[in-house]
Amino acid sequence: MNYTIERITNYTPALVQPISQMLEELTGRISDSCEEYLQKVVADNNTELFILYCDNKVAGMVTLAYYPALSGAKAWIEDVVVL
């Protein structure tokens, strides 16, 4: 098995379907706004999306959000899914 992790920097329609499936796995419900949120996440300077590929197929994802705090810069991990 060959694993790679890619930081997504541009909106790609091909990711909508696999991300929708992973969000359904994560939340237990179907999201009808995945495409809209995917566009927002990749366009946001304080958020990064990483996709895990296994043998060139989407196998997982994680969202990393950055924010300032009085104690310094912070990061928060969200939307962790590994299939």
Secondary structure, 3 states (H helix, E strand, C coil): CCEEEEEECCCCHHHHHHHHHHHHHHHCCCCCCHHHHHHHHHHCCCEEEEEEEECCEEEEEEEEEEEEECCEEEEEEEEEEEC
